[in-house]
Amino acid sequence: MTDKIKSVIVDAQGFERTLTRLAHEIIERNRGTKDLALIGMQTRGVFLATRLAKQIEKIEGGDIPLGTLDVTLYRDDFRTRLKQPKVQVTDIPFDIYDINLVLVDDVLYTGRTVRAAMDALMDLNRPHRIQLAVLVDRGHREMPIRPDFVGKNVPTSINEEVRVRMQEIDGEDAVLLVEVSP
């Protein structure tokens, strides 16, 4: 059986508008870009963070520190869920002590990945604040995690998934609602 695309939630044009809005919200909430850095979560969060950093730099000028974070080994389910975990690169080329970090991911679901990311960041140092920016919040939280910046809220059922497609990986920008076969 194959998964069925139920709808296109965001097209390429909407994708760009959403990132622009998120960039403005991040600047506004942080009162500019002083002591601000973005960290993208592997894999699509890295590309989203890169695009957001470029948007913020375009709006405010200056460089925004940008890092990438892999949380595979911090997940509470990596031994049971992942038979052979695929560990990716973590690269944070700046000190996170006492700065405002915006953690960027594509889809927020249970909150477990974000919890793992916060554990990983705290092992590196103590930021002043950790904020969360997600392209899509689909609900179904298992942890008390709430995003600070949301591109789109998409209520889903358990048999649905939100799939983010990005130019850098998939050749197109889109957010799809997909019905998953059992």
N, CA, C and O of each residue as an XYZ file, in Angstrom:
728
protein
N       0.836     -1.193      0.000
C       0.000      0.000      0.000
C       0.875      1.249      0.000
O       1.996      1.237      0.509
N       0.354      2.310     -0.570
C       1.085      3.570     -0.595
C       0.337      4.610      0.227
O      -0.870      4.514      0.450
N       1.096      5.604      0.667
C       0.495      6.705      1.404
C      -0.215      7.628      0.426
O       0.238      7.830     -0.700
N      -1.341      8.188      0.876
C      -2.165      9.024      0.013
C      -2.050     10.492      0.441
O      -2.256     10.823      1.608
N      -1.721     11.357     -0.507
C      -1.670     12.793     -0.222
C      -3.104     13.300     -0.134
O      -3.854     13.247     -1.109
N      -3.476     13.792      1.051
C      -4.831     14.314      1.252
C      -4.949     15.758      0.797
O      -5.957     16.157      0.214
N      -3.891     16.549      1.073
C      -3.930     17.941      0.645
C      -2.545     18.575      0.696
O      -1.651     18.129      1.415
N      -2.408     19.624     -0.091
C      -1.214     20.463     -0.037
C      -1.558     21.603      0.910
O      -2.388     22.455      0.594
N      -0.923     21.612      2.059
C      -1.225     22.613      3.083
C      -0.553     23.943      2.765
O      -1.148     25.008      2.931
N       0.686     23.867      2.307
C       1.440     25.070      1.944
C       2.153     24.789      0.627
O       2.826     23.768      0.487
N       2.004     25.695     -0.339
C       2.716     25.561     -1.607
C       4.019     26.367     -1.531
O       4.337     26.933     -0.486
N       4.758     26.417     -2.619
C       6.061     27.089     -2.628
C       5.952     28.564     -2.256
O       6.779     29.080     -1.503
N       4.939     29.238     -2.778
C       4.750     30.660     -2.475
C       4.410     30.863     -0.997
O       4.937     31.768     -0.350
N       3.534     30.023     -0.476
C       3.168     30.096      0.930
C       4.335     29.762      1.839
O       4.453     30.319      2.930
N       5.189     28.867      1.402
C       6.382     28.471      2.147
C       7.270     29.699      2.370
O       7.716     29.964      3.486
N       7.515     30.436      1.294
C       8.369     31.626      1.370
C       7.736     32.707      2.259
O       8.426     33.337      3.059
N       6.433     32.915      2.115
C       5.739     33.900      2.953
C       5.814     33.518      4.425
O       6.011     34.373      5.288
N       5.657     32.235      4.704
C       5.699     31.756      6.082
C       7.070     31.994      6.695
O       7.165     32.443      7.838
N       8.128     31.703      5.958
C       9.485     31.926      6.479
C       9.752     33.413      6.720
O      10.400     33.778      7.701
N       9.255     34.262      5.833
C       9.418     35.706      6.013
C       8.709     36.168      7.286
O       9.258     36.946      8.066
N       7.482     35.679      7.487
C       6.739     36.046      8.701
C       7.458     35.557      9.958
O       7.581     36.299     10.932
N       7.930     34.316      9.938
C       8.655     33.776     11.093
C       9.904     34.603     11.393
O      10.204     34.868     12.557
N      10.635     35.013     10.352
C      11.835     35.834     10.550
C      11.479     37.143     11.251
O      12.173     37.556     12.180
N      10.408     37.793     10.815
C       9.971     39.044     11.448
C       9.564     38.802     12.910
O       9.895     39.605     13.783
N       8.860     37.717     13.175
C       8.436     37.416     14.544
C       9.637     37.157     15.450
O       9.648     37.591     16.602
N      10.633     36.462     14.947
C      11.841     36.179     15.734
C      12.561     37.476     16.071
O      12.989     37.671     17.208
N      12.697     38.361     15.094
C      13.352     39.659     15.322
C      12.572     40.464     16.360
O      13.152     41.024     17.290
N      11.265     40.516     16.190
C      10.439     41.307     17.098
C      10.497     40.779     18.528
O      10.686     41.553     19.466
N      10.336     39.478     18.699
C      10.329     38.885     20.044
C      11.668     39.058     20.745
O      11.719     39.164     21.970
N      12.764     39.088     19.966
C      14.095     39.206     20.544
C      14.629     40.638     20.525
O      15.785     40.886     20.869
N      13.770     41.573     20.118
C      14.128     42.995     20.056
C      15.411     43.217     19.260
O      16.318     43.933     19.683
N      15.451     42.573     18.088
C      16.614     42.693     17.222
C      17.395     41.386     17.185
O      16.864     40.315     17.475
N      18.656     41.500     16.823
C      19.459     40.286     16.643
C      20.663     40.207     17.577
O      21.479     39.293     17.453
N      20.784     41.143     18.502
C      21.910     41.101     19.450
C      21.789     39.830     20.297
O      20.724     39.533     20.839
N      22.879     39.095     20.399
C      22.945     37.854     21.188
C      21.921     36.813     20.731
O      21.390     36.059     21.546
N      21.648     36.775     19.432
C      20.691     35.827     18.867
C      21.428     34.844     17.961
O      22.305     35.233     17.189
N      21.063     33.574     18.065
C      21.623     32.541     17.183
C      20.530     31.539     16.857
O      19.593     31.345     17.632
N      20.664     30.906     15.699
C      19.719     29.873     15.264
C      20.435     28.532     15.205
O      21.584     28.442     14.771
N      19.736     27.493     15.648
C      20.255     26.139     15.562
C      19.186     25.277     14.907
O      18.077     25.137     15.423
N      19.539     24.702     13.762
C      18.619     23.842     13.028
C      18.804     22.392     13.431
O      19.925     21.903     13.570
N      17.676     21.714     13.616
C      17.716     20.297     13.972
C      17.762     19.471     12.695
O      17.009     19.719     11.753
N      18.652     18.488     12.676
C      18.802     17.620     11.509
C      17.474     16.979     11.165
O      16.815     16.512     12.094
N      17.035     16.910      9.988
C      17.665     17.304      8.756
C      17.008     18.572      8.208
O      17.707     19.538      7.902
N      15.715     18.588      8.083
C      15.056     19.733      7.447
C      15.119     21.001      8.300
O      15.064     22.107      7.762
N      15.230     20.858      9.597
C      15.380     22.020     10.463
C      16.646     22.802     10.158
O      16.689     24.018     10.349
N      17.680     22.111      9.683
C      18.933     22.773      9.314
C      18.690     23.703      8.123
O      19.135     24.851      8.125
N      17.987     23.204      7.113
C      17.704     24.022      5.932
C      16.760     25.172      6.265
O      16.909     26.276      5.741
N      15.789     24.910      7.137
C      14.880     25.982      7.566
C      15.644     27.059      8.331
O      15.430     28.248      8.096
N      16.531     26.660      9.243
C      17.316     27.621     10.019
C      18.205     28.453      9.098
O      18.353     29.658      9.299
N      18.793     27.819      8.099
C      19.636     28.542      7.142
C      18.823     29.594      6.402
O      19.267     30.732      6.248
N      17.646     29.219      5.950
C      16.790     30.173      5.232
C      16.322     31.294      6.159
O      16.294     32.459      5.763
N      15.951     30.939      7.402
C      15.527     31.971      8.358
C      16.666     32.941      8.659
O      16.449     34.150      8.733
N      17.874     32.418      8.833
C      19.025     33.279      9.101
C      19.235     34.260      7.948
O      19.499     35.440      8.176
N      19.118     33.776      6.719
C      19.275     34.659      5.553
C      18.197     35.740      5.532
O      18.479     36.900      5.230
N      16.953     35.353      5.856
C      15.854     36.331      5.905
C      16.111     37.384      6.987
O      15.936     38.581      6.756
N      16.528     36.924      8.167
C      16.788     37.842      9.283
C      17.931     38.784      8.920
O      17.859     39.982      9.195
N      18.986     38.251      8.305
C      20.121     39.083      7.891
C      19.688     40.108      6.846
O      20.160     41.245      6.852
N      18.794     39.704      5.952
C      18.280     40.608      4.917
C      17.478     41.747      5.561
O      17.563     42.893      5.120
N      16.716     41.436      6.584
C      15.868     42.433      7.242
C      16.688     43.346      8.153
O      16.523     44.566      8.125
N      17.574     42.752      8.964
C      18.289     43.495     10.000
C      19.729     43.849      9.638
O      20.304     44.768     10.221
N      20.318     43.127      8.681
C      21.735     43.300      8.392
C      22.570     42.501      9.384
O      22.045     42.045     10.400
N      23.830     42.326      9.114
C      24.714     41.578     10.006
C      24.566     40.073      9.830
O      23.689     39.594      9.112
N      25.440     39.351     10.497
C      25.432     37.893     10.433
C      24.753     37.302     11.659
O      24.924     37.791     12.776
N      23.990     36.254     11.440
C      23.346     35.518     12.525
C      24.121     34.210     12.701
O      24.234     33.435     11.751
N      24.655     33.952     13.899
C      25.315     32.665     14.121
C      24.333     31.523     13.866
O      23.168     31.582     14.259
N      24.835     30.482     13.197
C      23.991     29.383     12.762
C      24.685     28.064     13.067
O      25.861     27.879     12.754
N      23.940     27.149     13.682
C      24.486     25.835     13.993
C      23.536     24.733     13.592
O      22.378     24.981     13.254
N      24.042     23.500     13.635
C      23.218     22.328     13.356
C      23.318     21.373     14.529
O      24.360     21.262     15.175
N      22.212     20.683     14.793
C      22.145     19.799     15.951
C      21.511     18.471     15.566
O      20.444     18.426     14.953
N      22.193     17.386     15.938
C      21.633     16.045     15.780
C      21.330     15.521     17.180
O      22.201     15.533     18.050
N      20.104     15.063     17.399
C      19.698     14.621     18.739
C      19.490     13.116     18.832
O      18.940     12.626     19.818
N      19.920     12.388     17.826
C      19.671     10.943     17.767
C      20.025     10.234     19.068
O      19.215      9.475     19.600
N      21.218     10.472     19.580
C      21.666      9.752     20.773
C      21.064     10.297     22.067
O      21.241      9.701     23.129
N      20.361     11.414     21.990
C      19.684     11.988     23.158
C      18.222     11.561     23.251
O      17.567     11.802     24.265
N      17.713     10.933     22.204
C      16.307     10.529     22.205
C      16.072      9.436     23.234
O      16.929      8.576     23.442
N      14.920      9.468     23.871
C      14.607      8.457     24.880
C      14.168      7.140     24.258
O      14.016      6.141     24.961
N      13.962      7.132     22.937
C      13.506      5.916     22.273
C      14.489      5.394     21.223
O      14.135      4.512     20.442
N      15.720      5.923     21.189
C      16.591      5.543     20.089
C      17.009      4.074     20.147
O      17.299      3.492     19.102
N      17.051      3.463     21.315
C      17.412      2.046     21.389
C      16.241      1.130     21.017
O      16.451      0.042     20.481
N      15.036      1.559     21.296
C      13.883      0.705     21.021
C      13.283      0.958     19.642
O      12.832      0.023     18.981
N      13.275      2.214     19.204
C      12.617      2.574     17.954
C      13.532      2.429     16.746
O      13.102      2.013     15.670
N      14.784      2.773     16.938
C      15.720      2.768     15.825
C      16.689      1.604     15.965
O      17.540      1.603     16.854
N      16.562      0.620     15.095
C      17.453     -0.543     15.162
C      18.896     -0.143     14.886
O      19.804     -0.576     15.596
N      19.114      0.664     13.879
C      20.442      1.163     13.539
C      20.334      2.681     13.418
O      20.061      3.195     12.334
N      20.548      3.411     14.535
C      20.364      4.862     14.477
C      21.328      5.519     13.485
O      22.507      5.170     13.416
N      20.804      6.467     12.728
C      21.618      7.215     11.777
C      22.038      8.519     12.454
O      21.258      9.467     12.551
N      23.269      8.543     12.912
C      23.787      9.721     13.599
C      24.306     10.692     12.556
O      25.062     10.315     11.661
N      23.887     11.958     12.681
C      24.305     12.996     11.741
C      25.181     14.009     12.468
O      25.511     13.829     13.640
N      25.547     15.054     11.780
C      26.498     16.033     12.302
C      25.829     17.024     13.256
O      24.735     17.526     12.998
N      26.517     17.288     14.358
C      26.216     18.437     15.202
C      27.375     19.393     15.011
O      28.532     19.022     15.207
N      27.067     20.619     14.631
C      28.108     21.618     14.406
C      27.592     22.959     14.917
O      26.790     23.625     14.262
N      28.062     23.332     16.083
C      27.692     24.624     16.667
C      29.002     25.381     16.885
O      29.640     25.241     17.928
N      29.400     26.189     15.889
C      30.724     26.822     15.915
C      30.799     28.120     16.728
O      31.581     29.013     16.402
N      30.000     28.220     17.771
C      30.008     29.401     18.625
C      29.609     28.960     20.025
O      28.988     27.913     20.206
N      29.971     29.766     21.002
C      29.628     29.468     22.387
C      28.169     29.864     22.615
O      27.767     30.983     22.299
N      27.393     28.953     23.157
C      25.966     29.246     23.370
C      25.699     29.861     24.743
O      24.552     30.149     25.081
N      26.747     30.060     25.530
C      26.554     30.597     26.875
C      25.891     31.972     26.829
O      26.362     32.889     26.157
N      24.795     32.085     27.555
C      24.098     33.345     27.811
C      23.591     34.064     26.557
O      23.463     35.288     26.557
N      23.299     33.311     25.485
C      22.702     33.940     24.307
C      21.284     33.409     24.116
O      20.891     32.413     24.723
N      20.537     34.086     23.272
C      19.184     33.654     22.936
C      19.262     32.724     21.734
O      19.652     33.132     20.639
N      18.891     31.485     21.951
C      18.913     30.492     20.882
C      17.508     30.270     20.358
O      16.548     30.200     21.124
N      17.402     30.161     19.054
C      16.151     29.733     18.442
C      16.424     28.372     17.831
O      17.183     28.252     16.869
N      15.806     27.357     18.390
C      15.893     25.991     17.903
C      14.868     25.853     16.789
O      13.699     26.184     16.989
N      15.281     25.369     15.611
C      14.406     25.346     14.436
C      14.188     23.899     13.988
O      15.144     23.142     13.818
N      12.917     23.525     13.799
C      12.582     22.199     13.289
C      11.420     22.323     12.311
O      10.735     23.345     12.264
N      11.213     21.269     11.533
C      10.160     21.341     10.522
C       8.785     21.054     11.108
O       7.867     21.854     10.925
N       8.613     19.920     11.816
C       7.307     19.535     12.336
C       7.412     19.229     13.830
O       8.284     18.471     14.253
N       6.529     19.815     14.615
C       6.435     19.502     16.038
C       5.274     18.535     16.224
O       4.144     18.802     15.817
N       5.586     17.398     16.854
C       4.576     16.355     17.046
C       4.492     16.036     18.536
O       3.781     16.733     19.261
N       5.179     15.026     19.011
C       5.054     14.609     20.413
C       5.827     15.508     21.374
O       5.475     15.612     22.549
N       6.873     16.153     20.880
C       7.715     16.989     21.731
C       8.970     16.272     22.199
O       9.842     16.897     22.803
N       9.081     14.984     21.939
C      10.239     14.213     22.402
C      11.546     14.640     21.741
O      12.591     14.660     22.392
N      11.498     14.977     20.470
C      12.714     15.421     19.780
C      13.190     16.751     20.347
O      14.392     16.954     20.519
N      12.269     17.650     20.635
C      12.626     18.950     21.206
C      13.209     18.767     22.607
O      14.181     19.435     22.961
N      12.632     17.879     23.400
C      13.183     17.604     24.729
C      14.613     17.094     24.613
O      15.489     17.504     25.375
N      14.846     16.194     23.652
C      16.191     15.673     23.426
C      17.142     16.797     23.000
O      18.296     16.826     23.426
N      16.667     17.709     22.171
C      17.488     18.832     21.718
C      17.884     19.727     22.889
O      19.025     20.183     22.964
N      16.955     19.978     23.794
C      17.282     20.813     24.957
C      18.319     20.124     25.838
O      19.218     20.783     26.360
N      18.207     18.811     26.009
C      19.225     18.063     26.762
C      20.590     18.208     26.100
O      21.588     18.457     26.778
N      20.637     18.053     24.784
C      21.899     18.167     24.054
C      22.500     19.562     24.202
O      23.703     19.698     24.422
N      21.670     20.596     24.084
C      22.160     21.966     24.205
C      22.688     22.250     25.619
O      23.715     22.911     25.776
N      22.001     21.762     26.626
C      22.436     21.997     27.996
C      23.755     21.281     28.302
O      24.502     21.710     29.182
N      24.043     20.199     27.584
C      25.344     19.543     27.729
C      26.469     20.398     27.160
O      27.622     20.250     27.566
N      26.149     21.291     26.224
C      27.159     22.159     25.618
C      27.449     23.381     26.478
O      28.609     23.760     26.640
N      26.424     23.994     27.025
C      26.563     25.170     27.880
C      25.170     25.649     28.252
O      24.179     24.996     27.925
N      25.086     26.778     28.929
C      23.795     27.301     29.386
C      23.431     28.575     28.632
O      23.958     29.650     28.918
N      22.508     28.440     27.649
C      22.061     29.651     26.956
C      21.179     30.500     27.870
O      20.639     30.013     28.864
N      21.046     31.763     27.519
C      20.155     32.646     28.281
C      18.708     32.180     28.124
O      17.953     32.113     29.093
N      18.340     31.860     26.883
C      16.974     31.442     26.588
C      16.992     30.503     25.377
O      17.767     30.695     24.440
N      16.139     29.501     25.414
C      15.935     28.635     24.248
C      14.501     28.836     23.792
O      13.557     28.631     24.556
N      14.350     29.241     22.532
C      13.034     29.405     21.926
C      12.891     28.360     20.823
O      13.885     27.874     20.282
N      11.663     28.024     20.500
C      11.410     27.000     19.491
C      10.621     27.582     18.332
O       9.564     28.184     18.522
N      11.154     27.392     17.117
C      10.462     27.793     15.893
C      10.216     26.538     15.064
O      11.145     25.785     14.772
N       8.960     26.321     14.688
C       8.615     25.167     13.856
C       7.804     25.646     12.658
O       7.032     26.601     12.743
N       8.002     24.957     11.551
C       7.217     25.283     10.367
C       5.773     24.831     10.556
O       4.840     25.538     10.178
N       5.591     23.623     11.158
C       4.250     23.074     11.357
C       4.130     22.488     12.763
O       5.000     21.744     13.214
N       3.049     22.832     13.441
C       2.690     22.198     14.716
C       1.464     21.344     14.440
O       0.396     21.862     14.113
N       1.625     20.016     14.574
C       0.520     19.113     14.245
C      -0.208     18.563     15.476
O      -1.126     17.755     15.340
N       0.196     18.996     16.672
C      -0.486     18.533     17.876
C      -0.013     17.171     18.342
O       1.034     16.692     17.906
N      -0.781     16.540     19.230
C      -0.508     15.203     19.774
C       0.700     15.178     20.711
O       1.470     14.217     20.694
N       0.875     16.208     21.517
C       2.018     16.311     22.399
C       2.017     15.240     23.480
O       0.974     14.913     24.046
N       3.200     14.697     23.760
C       3.421     13.774     24.868
C       4.288     14.412     25.945
O       4.443     13.860     27.035
N       4.843     15.559     25.638
C       5.690     16.321     26.556
C       5.126     17.738     26.655
O       4.475     18.217     25.727
N       5.376     18.403     27.776
C       4.865     19.775     27.913
C       5.748     20.773     27.155
O       6.442     21.593     27.756
N       5.704     20.685     25.839
C       6.518     21.520     24.947
C       5.568     22.374     24.120
O       4.571     21.886     23.588
N       5.899     23.663     24.023
C       5.082     24.590     23.239
C       6.002     25.460     22.390
O       6.953     26.039     22.914
N       5.737     25.562     21.098
C       6.607     26.393     20.252
C       6.375     27.880     20.486
O       5.265     28.304     20.806
N       7.435     28.665     20.322
C       7.343     30.123     20.431
C       6.938     30.747     19.097
O       6.275     31.783     19.055
N       7.354     30.094     18.007
C       7.076     30.585     16.660
C       6.546     29.425     15.824
O       7.190     28.381     15.719
N       5.359     29.615     15.226
C       4.724     28.552     14.447
C       4.361     29.084     13.067
O       3.702     30.115     12.933
N       4.803     28.361     12.050
C       4.432     28.732     10.690
C       2.981     28.418     10.412
O       2.250     29.248      9.873
N       2.560     27.216     10.780
C       1.191     26.768     10.499
C       0.781     25.729     11.535
O       1.540     24.798     11.807
N      -0.392     25.872     12.109
C      -0.991     24.851     12.971
C      -1.850     23.952     12.094
O      -2.728     24.424     11.372
N      -1.585     22.649     12.166
C      -2.315     21.690     11.337
C      -2.817     20.554     12.226
O      -2.069     19.621     12.516
N      -4.071     20.624     12.659
C      -4.606     19.512     13.456
C      -4.628     18.240     12.605
O      -5.071     18.256     11.457
N      -4.150     17.154     13.181
C      -4.083     15.888     12.442
C      -4.681     14.763     13.272
O      -4.825     14.862     14.491
N      -5.022     13.698     12.571
C      -5.416     12.474     13.269
C      -4.183     11.581     13.348
O      -3.164     11.854     12.714
N      -4.287     10.518     14.129
C      -3.149      9.620     14.312
C      -2.734      8.943     13.011
O      -1.557      8.625     12.840
N      -3.670      8.713     12.087
C      -3.324      8.044     10.829
C      -2.908      9.036      9.730
O      -2.871      8.684      8.551
N      -2.598     10.267     10.124
C      -2.121     11.269      9.182
C      -0.713     11.714      9.576
O      -0.327     11.667     10.744
N       0.030     12.141      8.576
C       1.357     12.709      8.795
C       1.451     14.032      8.055
O       0.775     14.252      7.050
N       2.288     14.892      8.561
C       2.620     16.124      7.865
C       4.009     15.912      7.289
O       4.946     15.597      8.022
N       4.144     16.080      6.004
C       5.443     15.906      5.351
C       5.884     17.239      4.754
O       5.187     17.842      3.939
N       7.044     17.669      5.181
C       7.628     18.901      4.665
C       8.595     18.529      3.549
O       9.500     17.714      3.730
N       8.382     19.136      2.412
C       9.275     18.933      1.270
C      10.043     20.231      1.065
O       9.470     21.320      1.063
N      11.358     20.087      0.892
C      12.203     21.269      0.746
C      13.056     21.170     -0.511
O      13.533     20.098     -0.884
N      13.232     22.303     -1.143
C      14.004     22.393     -2.379
C      15.362     21.707     -2.246
O      15.787     20.990     -3.151
N      16.038     21.924     -1.130
C      17.395     21.406     -0.937
C      17.471     19.876     -0.959
O      18.499     19.312     -1.333
N      16.397     19.212     -0.563
C      16.395     17.747     -0.471
C      15.455     17.125     -1.495
O      15.802     16.146     -2.157
N      14.267     17.701     -1.619
C      13.183     17.091     -2.391
C      12.935     17.742     -3.747
O      12.156     17.226     -4.548
N      13.586     18.863     -4.006
C      13.399     19.532     -5.291
C      12.193     20.443     -5.358
O      11.898     20.993     -6.419
N      11.483     20.617     -4.246
C      10.328     21.521     -4.203
C      10.062     21.933     -2.763
O      10.468     21.242     -1.828
N       9.388     23.049     -2.587
C       8.956     23.522     -1.279
C       7.460     23.288     -1.162
O       6.680     23.806     -1.961
N       7.059     22.505     -0.165
C       5.639     22.252      0.064
C       5.464     21.587      1.425
O       6.384     20.972      1.964
N       4.268     21.728      1.958
C       3.872     21.003      3.162
C       2.639     20.195      2.782
O       1.640     20.745      2.319
N       2.721     18.883      2.984
C       1.658     17.973      2.565
C       1.021     17.290      3.776
O       1.700     16.973      4.753
N      -0.283     17.072      3.697
C      -0.980     16.237      4.660
C      -1.173     14.896      3.993
O      -1.774     14.803      2.923
N      -0.654     13.841      4.638
C      -0.629     12.512      4.037
C      -1.365     11.526      4.933
O      -1.172     11.506      6.148
N      -2.219     10.702      4.310
C      -2.870      9.615      5.037
C      -1.944      8.414      4.967
O      -1.569      7.962      3.885
N      -1.583      7.903      6.136
C      -0.619      6.798      6.216
C      -1.352      5.469      6.244
O      -2.314      5.276      6.988
N      -0.872      4.566      5.415
C      -1.457      3.210      5.395
C      -1.008      2.455      6.638
O       0.128      2.596      7.091
N      -1.934      1.637      7.191
C      -1.561      0.876      8.393
C      -0.530     -0.190      8.107
O      -0.118     -0.910      9.016
